[in-house]
Amino acid sequence: MNRELVFLAVVALSGCGGSSDPVSNPATSAQAGSASAASSAASDPVASTPVTIDAEGDSTMKGALWMNGAYVYANMPAPAVAQEQLIRKLGVEGITVENNGVVGETIGDDISGWAGIAPLATRLATDQSQIVMENYGLNDSIEVDLQTYHDNLVAWIAVVKQAGKIPVLEEPNPPSLTYYTQLPSFVAMVDQVGYEEQVLVIQQYNYILSLTNWQSMLTDGIHPDQALYTIKGQREAWSLQPLVAKTMVASAS
């Protein structure tokens, strides 16, 4: 099935605005940024050092969901949730997660440029991000073979590193639609390449599968509802927090 059918939002959106961790408890995560940490941020050179994360991905990064017979964007897609959570967890301002998800995109498209969007290397040469994370796999699993996906992940990491930035991989969320038969192998490949290349992998797939009735949190069998986007964003923040803190220290020194 081609990407236009899988991600019908290519047209519709144009008119519309597994690990054990504490992310499964939103209340605990939200309380992590203490008042005392926030009050001292103004005088702390590390706390005042801005960190920008470039979030590259497909429509599940962008935040598409099916609602009332049409595709719209979630009020709080995963990157927005991650930004809010990181600010709270670290108790500082100046953390930005820029959502550069593109409906229908594959990681190969992201590298080479697609749909009027410049190649990744061109965009990274002028943006201010220190960290670049990707969330691809759903489109890739029905468009390319597993070896091509492996090679594209490795190439993507190389482009990010050549730009002087830190690459982060993220597993896609599981869909409930039956034609994604190859996706488990593609998720395993994300983990394999992360290990091979020694880069952080944000694990989503098996954790979401462990949730009771997780299929009900998909609005069309692919795209999460707001509750699942919130969970994904919380897990992004939990995984990214040490890296963001380290980046702040490095930038301030």
C-alpha positions as CSV (number, residue, x, y, z in Angstrom):
1,M,0.0,0.0,0.0
2,N,1.4,3.4,-0.9
3,R,2.0,6.2,1.5
4,E,-0.9,8.3,0.2
5,L,-3.3,5.6,1.3
6,V,-1.5,4.8,4.5
7,F,-1.2,8.4,5.5
8,L,-4.4,10.0,4.0
9,A,-3.5,13.1,6.0
10,V,-1.2,14.2,3.1
11,V,-4.3,15.8,1.7
12,A,-6.6,16.1,4.7
13,L,-4.2,17.9,7.0
14,S,-3.7,20.7,4.6
15,G,-7.0,22.2,5.7
16,C,-6.4,21.5,9.5
17,G,-4.7,23.3,11.9
18,G,9.2,-1.9,26.8
19,S,11.4,-0.6,29.4
20,S,10.5,-0.2,33.0
21,D,10.5,3.5,33.8
22,P,8.5,6.2,35.6
23,V,7.0,7.5,32.4
24,S,3.9,5.3,32.9
25,N,3.1,7.5,35.8
26,P,2.3,11.0,34.4
27,A,1.7,12.6,37.8
28,T,5.2,11.6,39.0
29,S,6.8,12.8,35.8
30,A,5.0,16.2,36.0
31,Q,6.3,16.8,39.5
32,A,9.9,16.2,38.7
33,G,10.9,19.9,38.1
34,S,11.0,21.3,41.7
35,A,10.3,24.9,42.6
36,S,13.8,25.2,44.2
37,A,15.5,24.2,40.9
38,A,13.4,26.6,38.9
39,S,14.2,29.5,41.3
40,S,17.9,29.0,41.0
41,A,17.9,28.7,37.2
42,A,18.4,32.4,36.5
43,S,21.8,32.4,38.3
44,D,23.0,29.1,37.0
45,P,25.0,29.4,33.7
46,V,24.2,25.7,32.9
47,A,20.4,26.2,33.4
48,S,20.5,29.3,31.2
49,T,22.1,27.5,28.3
50,P,19.5,26.8,25.6
51,V,19.2,23.3,24.1
52,T,17.3,22.7,21.0
53,I,16.2,19.2,19.8
54,D,15.2,18.7,16.2
55,A,12.5,16.1,16.0
56,E,12.4,14.5,12.5
57,G,9.8,11.9,11.6
58,D,6.6,10.9,9.8
59,S,3.0,11.8,10.7
60,T,3.2,10.1,14.1
61,M,6.0,12.6,15.0
62,K,4.0,15.4,13.5
63,G,1.0,14.4,15.7
64,A,-1.6,13.4,13.1
65,L,-4.8,11.7,14.3
66,W,-8.2,10.8,13.0
67,M,-11.1,12.7,14.7
68,N,-14.7,13.2,13.7
69,G,-14.1,11.9,10.1
70,A,-11.0,13.9,9.3
71,Y,-7.3,14.0,10.0
72,V,-6.2,16.8,12.4
73,Y,-3.1,17.4,14.5
74,A,-3.0,16.6,18.2
75,N,-3.0,19.6,20.6
76,M,0.1,18.2,22.2
77,P,2.0,15.9,19.9
78,A,4.9,13.9,21.4
79,P,7.6,16.5,20.8
80,A,5.5,19.2,22.6
81,V,4.9,16.8,25.5
82,A,8.7,16.0,25.6
83,Q,9.6,19.7,25.7
84,E,7.2,20.4,28.6
85,Q,8.4,17.4,30.5
86,L,12.1,18.2,30.0
87,I,11.6,21.7,31.3
88,R,9.8,20.3,34.4
89,K,12.2,17.5,35.0
90,L,15.3,19.6,34.7
91,G,13.7,22.6,36.4
92,V,14.9,25.1,33.7
93,E,13.6,27.0,30.8
94,G,15.4,27.2,27.4
95,I,14.7,23.7,26.2
96,T,13.0,23.5,22.8
97,V,11.9,20.5,20.9
98,E,11.2,21.5,17.3
99,N,8.6,19.3,15.6
100,N,9.8,18.8,12.0
101,G,7.6,15.7,11.3
102,V,6.4,15.3,7.7
103,V,3.3,13.3,6.8
104,G,4.2,10.3,4.7
105,E,7.9,10.6,5.0
106,T,10.5,7.8,5.3
107,I,14.0,8.1,6.7
108,G,15.4,7.9,3.1
109,D,13.2,10.9,2.2
110,D,14.5,12.8,5.2
111,I,18.1,12.3,4.1
112,S,17.6,13.1,0.4
113,G,14.8,15.7,0.6
114,W,11.2,15.2,-0.3
115,A,8.0,17.1,-1.1
116,G,9.8,20.4,-1.5
117,I,11.8,20.0,1.7
118,A,15.5,20.4,1.5
119,P,17.9,17.4,2.3
120,L,18.7,16.8,5.9
121,A,22.3,18.0,5.6
122,T,21.2,21.3,4.1
123,R,18.7,22.0,6.9
124,L,21.1,20.9,9.7
125,A,23.8,23.3,8.4
126,T,21.7,26.3,9.3
127,D,19.6,25.2,12.3
128,Q,20.5,25.7,16.0
129,S,19.8,22.2,17.3
130,Q,22.4,20.3,19.3
131,I,20.4,17.0,19.3
132,V,18.5,15.5,16.4
133,M,16.0,12.6,17.0
134,E,14.2,10.6,14.4
135,N,11.0,8.5,14.4
136,Y,10.7,6.5,11.1
137,G,9.7,3.0,10.3
138,L,6.0,2.8,9.6
139,N,6.2,4.0,6.0
140,D,9.7,2.4,5.6
141,S,8.4,-1.0,6.5
142,I,6.0,-1.1,3.5
143,E,8.3,0.8,1.0
144,V,11.8,-0.6,1.4
145,D,13.5,-3.8,2.4
146,L,15.2,-4.3,5.7
147,Q,18.7,-3.9,4.5
148,T,17.9,-0.6,2.9
149,Y,16.3,0.6,6.1
150,H,19.5,-0.4,8.0
151,D,21.6,1.5,5.5
152,N,19.4,4.5,5.7
153,L,19.5,4.6,9.5
154,V,23.3,4.4,9.4
155,A,23.5,7.1,6.7
156,W,21.1,9.3,8.7
157,I,23.3,9.0,11.8
158,A,26.3,9.9,9.7
159,V,24.6,13.1,8.3
160,V,23.7,14.2,11.8
161,K,27.2,13.6,13.2
162,Q,28.8,15.4,10.2
163,A,26.7,18.4,11.1
164,G,28.2,18.4,14.6
165,K,25.0,17.2,16.3
166,I,24.0,14.3,18.4
167,P,21.7,11.7,16.7
168,V,19.0,9.9,18.6
169,L,16.8,7.0,17.2
170,E,13.2,6.3,18.3
171,E,11.2,3.2,17.7
172,P,7.8,3.7,16.0
173,N,4.6,2.9,17.8
174,P,2.9,-0.4,16.9
175,P,-0.1,-0.2,14.5
176,S,-3.1,-2.5,14.7
177,L,-3.5,-2.7,10.9
178,T,-2.6,-6.1,9.5
179,Y,-0.5,-5.0,6.5
180,Y,2.4,-3.9,8.7
181,T,3.7,-7.4,8.9
182,Q,7.4,-6.4,8.6
183,L,7.3,-3.7,11.2
184,P,8.6,-5.8,14.1
185,S,11.8,-6.6,12.1
186,F,12.2,-2.9,11.4
187,V,11.8,-2.0,15.1
188,A,14.5,-4.6,15.9
189,M,16.7,-2.9,13.3
190,V,16.4,0.4,15.0
191,D,17.7,-1.2,18.2
192,Q,20.4,-3.0,16.3
193,V,21.7,0.1,14.6
194,G,21.5,2.0,17.9
195,Y,23.8,-0.6,19.4
196,E,26.1,-0.7,16.4
197,E,26.5,3.0,16.2
198,Q,26.4,3.6,20.0
199,V,23.6,6.1,19.9
200,L,20.6,6.5,22.2
201,V,17.4,4.6,21.2
202,I,14.1,5.8,22.6
203,Q,12.1,2.5,23.1
204,Q,8.4,2.8,22.4
205,Y,7.2,-0.3,20.6
206,N,7.2,-3.1,23.3
207,Y,6.1,-0.7,26.0
208,I,3.0,0.3,24.1
209,L,2.3,-3.3,23.3
210,S,2.3,-4.0,27.0
211,L,-0.5,-1.5,27.7
212,T,-3.9,-2.9,28.3
213,N,-6.1,-2.6,25.1
214,W,-3.4,-0.4,23.4
215,Q,-5.3,-0.8,20.1
216,S,-8.0,1.5,21.4
217,M,-5.4,4.3,21.7
218,L,-5.0,4.3,17.9
219,T,-7.4,6.6,16.1
220,D,-7.2,4.8,12.8
221,G,-5.1,1.8,13.5
222,I,-1.9,3.8,12.9
223,H,-2.0,7.2,14.5
224,P,-2.2,7.6,18.4
225,D,-4.8,9.5,20.2
226,Q,-3.8,12.3,22.5
227,A,-3.4,9.9,25.5
228,L,-0.9,7.8,23.6
229,Y,1.0,10.8,22.1
230,T,1.3,12.0,25.7
231,I,2.8,8.7,26.8
232,K,5.2,8.7,23.8
233,G,6.3,12.3,24.7
234,Q,6.8,11.4,28.3
235,R,9.0,8.4,27.3
236,E,11.0,10.7,24.9
237,A,11.6,13.1,27.8
238,W,12.6,10.4,30.2
239,S,15.1,9.0,27.7
240,L,16.5,12.4,26.6
241,Q,16.8,13.9,30.1
242,P,20.4,12.8,30.8
243,L,21.6,13.7,27.3
244,V,20.0,17.2,27.5
245,A,21.5,17.8,30.9
246,K,24.9,16.7,29.6
247,T,24.5,19.0,26.6
248,M,23.7,21.9,28.8
249,V,26.9,21.4,30.8
250,A,29.0,21.0,27.6
251,S,27.5,24.1,26.0
252,A,28.1,26.2,29.1
253,S,31.8,25.2,29.5
